[in-house]
Amino acid sequence: MINAYSVFERRLKNPYTQKNYEIRFKAFKDSLKASDSCDELLAMHGRELEDAVIAHVNDLDKQGASTASIHSTVSAIKNFFVANREENRINWKWLKGELPKNNGKVKDRDYTKDELVKMWIQSDTRKRAILSLLMTGIRKGAIPGLRYGNLVKITNYRDKDRKQHKFESHIYKLTVYEGDPAEYVTFTTPEGANALDLYTQAREVAGEKISTNSPLIRDVFNTMNAKEPKPVTTAALDMAFTRLTKSIGIRPKER
C-alpha cells in the first residue's frame, strides 16, 4: 500500500543514506507519535510542523547531539516532505535560522595523539571498539552498516621481497560499504583488533550468538536484550562521543 512513508523510503537510493535518514526520521516521527504511514504529517499546518521540528532538534541538542547530526536530522525530515511534494509546508529558510548554533565551541579537526590516548583511557569496552574503527579512518556514518562478515583476521604479512612474516598479534582487514561502488578496504591496529575481540567476548558472555550478519557495533545491551542485537545508530554514536570528549576537556562542559 502506498503511503507517505513508503514514498519517502522509495526515494532513498543509496543504502547508507537510506539507513541514516530512516533512523533519524523515525525518531522525529516517534516524537510526534505518528503512525507508520506518516500520512497525518502531510495534514499538519506549516507553523505546527515547524514548531515540531524545532522542538525535536532542541531535544537532540540537549542530549548532546552534534551540529552535523542535527543538520542530518533536518535533511531527513525535509527529504520526507520533498518526496511527497509537500516541501512548501515548511519555511526551510526560517527553520535554518532557528537551529541550535555551534557558536564556535566545537571545531571540526583531527584529535591529537594525546587526546586519543585520554579518550582510550576513559572508554569502556564498547567505546574502545568504536574508537578502534574510527582510528582506521572510516567515517562515523559507516559504522551502523558494518557486520562481522566485513572483518577478516590477518595473522601474517609479506615484505617487499615477498617473504612471509607473522604478526606478534593479529590485525583485522575491514571492508567498508561492501557491495557498494564506494566500497574500500582498511585495517585495524593490533590494539584495535584486541579491543574488538574483547567487545565481542563481552557480547557472547552476555548471551548473544554472533554470526557474520551480526552488527559489528550494536546498541547498548544487558542480559535482558543481549540476544536481540540492533545496529548502533549514528545519533547514539554522536551522543556517546560528545559525552566522552567533554569528559576529557576537548569540548567545554555545560555550566
URBELHU-V819969 format. One record per residue. N is the residue number from 1. SS is DSSP state (hx for helix, st for strand, lp for the rest). PHI is phi in degrees with one decimal (none if undefined). Layout:
<<N:SS:PHI> <N:SS:PHI>>
//
This chain:
<<1:lp:none> <2:lp:-81.8> <3:lp:-140.5> <4:hx:-60.0> <5:hx:-70.2> <6:hx:-65.8> <7:hx:-64.8> <8:hx:-61.8> <9:hx:-63.6> <10:hx:-67.6> <11:hx:-74.1> <12:lp:-83.2> <13:lp:-88.8> <14:lp:-74.3> <15:hx:-62.0> <16:hx:-80.5> <17:hx:-64.6> <18:hx:-58.5> <19:hx:-63.1> <20:hx:-62.3> <21:hx:-67.3> <22:hx:-61.5> <23:hx:-64.1> <24:hx:-70.0> <25:hx:-69.7> <26:hx:-60.6> <27:hx:-62.3> <28:hx:-66.7> <29:hx:-58.1> <30:hx:-66.4> <31:hx:-65.2> <32:lp:-98.6> <33:lp:55.9> <34:lp:-77.8> <35:lp:-74.3> <36:lp:-62.8> <37:lp:-74.2> <38:lp:63.7> <39:hx:-59.9> <40:hx:-66.6> <41:hx:-65.6> <42:hx:-76.7> <43:hx:-99.8> <44:lp:-75.3> <45:lp:-74.8> <46:hx:-54.5> <47:hx:-66.2> <48:hx:-63.8> <49:hx:-65.9> <50:hx:-59.5> <51:hx:-63.6> <52:hx:-66.8> <53:hx:-64.7> <54:hx:-63.0> <55:hx:-61.5> <56:hx:-67.4> <57:hx:-69.8> <58:hx:-65.7> <59:hx:-63.5> <60:hx:-61.9> <61:hx:-61.8> <62:hx:-65.4> <63:lp:-79.4> <64:lp:98.9> <65:lp:-63.5> <66:lp:-73.5> <67:hx:-59.2> <68:hx:-62.8> <69:hx:-65.3> <70:hx:-64.9> <71:hx:-65.3> <72:hx:-66.7> <73:hx:-63.0> <74:hx:-63.9> <75:hx:-62.4> <76:hx:-64.1> <77:hx:-64.6> <78:hx:-61.8> <79:hx:-61.6> <80:hx:-60.1> <81:hx:-73.6> <82:hx:-64.1> <83:hx:-59.4> <84:lp:-95.6> <85:lp:56.8> <86:lp:-128.0> <87:hx:-64.6> <88:hx:-77.4> <89:hx:-67.9> <90:lp:-119.5> <91:lp:-84.5> <92:hx:-66.8> <93:hx:-65.2> <94:hx:-64.0> <95:hx:-60.1> <96:hx:-58.6> <97:hx:-71.2> <98:hx:-96.7> <99:lp:-69.7> <100:lp:-55.8> <101:lp:-92.4> <102:lp:-73.0> <103:lp:57.2> <104:lp:72.6> <105:lp:-69.1> <106:lp:-122.6> <107:lp:-102.0> <108:lp:-71.0> <109:lp:-160.8> <110:lp:-76.8> <111:lp:-75.0> <112:lp:-76.4> <113:hx:-60.2> <114:hx:-63.4> <115:hx:-66.0> <116:hx:-64.0> <117:hx:-62.9> <118:hx:-62.5> <119:hx:-63.0> <120:hx:-62.4> <121:hx:-62.8> <122:hx:-79.8> <123:lp:-88.2> <124:lp:-85.8> <125:hx:-58.1> <126:hx:-67.0> <127:hx:-66.1> <128:hx:-66.1> <129:hx:-63.6> <130:hx:-66.0> <131:hx:-59.4> <132:hx:-62.4> <133:hx:-75.3> <134:hx:-62.5> <135:lp:-71.0> <136:lp:-80.0> <137:lp:99.7> <138:lp:-74.5> <139:lp:-75.5> <140:hx:-57.3> <141:hx:-66.8> <142:hx:-83.6> <143:hx:-62.8> <144:hx:-58.1> <145:hx:-87.9> <146:lp:-77.7> <147:st:-124.9> <148:hx:-61.4> <149:hx:-66.6> <150:hx:-83.1> <151:st:-100.2> <152:st:-129.6> <153:st:-75.7> <154:st:-121.6> <155:st:-113.4> <156:st:-145.6> <157:st:-150.7> <158:st:-111.5> <159:lp:-84.4> <160:lp:-64.5> <161:lp:-93.8> <162:lp:68.8> <163:lp:-83.2> <164:st:-88.0> <165:st:-132.2> <166:st:-101.3> <167:st:-71.0> <168:st:-63.9> <169:st:-138.5> <170:st:-69.7> <171:st:-126.3> <172:st:-122.7> <173:st:-89.3> <174:st:-119.6> <175:st:-95.7> <176:st:-104.4> <177:lp:57.2> <178:lp:-57.8> <179:lp:87.3> <180:lp:-101.9> <181:lp:-56.7> <182:lp:-86.6> <183:lp:-56.9> <184:st:-152.3> <185:st:-119.2> <186:st:-141.1> <187:st:-135.7> <188:lp:-84.0> <189:lp:-85.5> <190:hx:-58.3> <191:hx:-64.9> <192:hx:-66.1> <193:hx:-62.8> <194:hx:-64.9> <195:hx:-63.1> <196:hx:-65.1> <197:hx:-64.3> <198:hx:-65.1> <199:hx:-65.0> <200:hx:-62.5> <201:hx:-60.7> <202:hx:-62.6> <203:hx:-67.7> <204:hx:-68.0> <205:hx:-62.5> <206:lp:-73.9> <207:lp:115.9> <208:lp:-79.1> <209:lp:-99.8> <210:lp:-91.2> <211:lp:-123.4> <212:lp:-64.4> <213:lp:-95.0> <214:lp:-70.7> <215:st:-62.0> <216:lp:-65.3> <217:lp:-120.3> <218:st:-108.1> <219:lp:-66.7> <220:lp:-62.9> <221:lp:-135.0> <222:lp:-141.6> <223:lp:-65.2> <224:lp:-78.1> <225:lp:-117.3> <226:lp:-59.4> <227:lp:-83.5> <228:lp:-124.6> <229:lp:-69.8> <230:lp:-124.4> <231:st:-59.4> <232:lp:-61.0> <233:lp:-98.9> <234:hx:-65.5> <235:hx:-63.9> <236:hx:-65.7> <237:hx:-63.5> <238:hx:-56.3> <239:hx:-66.6> <240:hx:-62.3> <241:hx:-83.8> <242:hx:-64.8> <243:hx:-64.8> <244:hx:-65.6> <245:hx:-67.4> <246:hx:-63.3> <247:hx:-66.2> <248:lp:-107.4> <249:lp:87.8> <250:lp:-73.9> <251:lp:-112.4> <252:lp:-64.0> <253:lp:-71.7> <254:lp:-71.2> <255:lp:-88.6>>
//
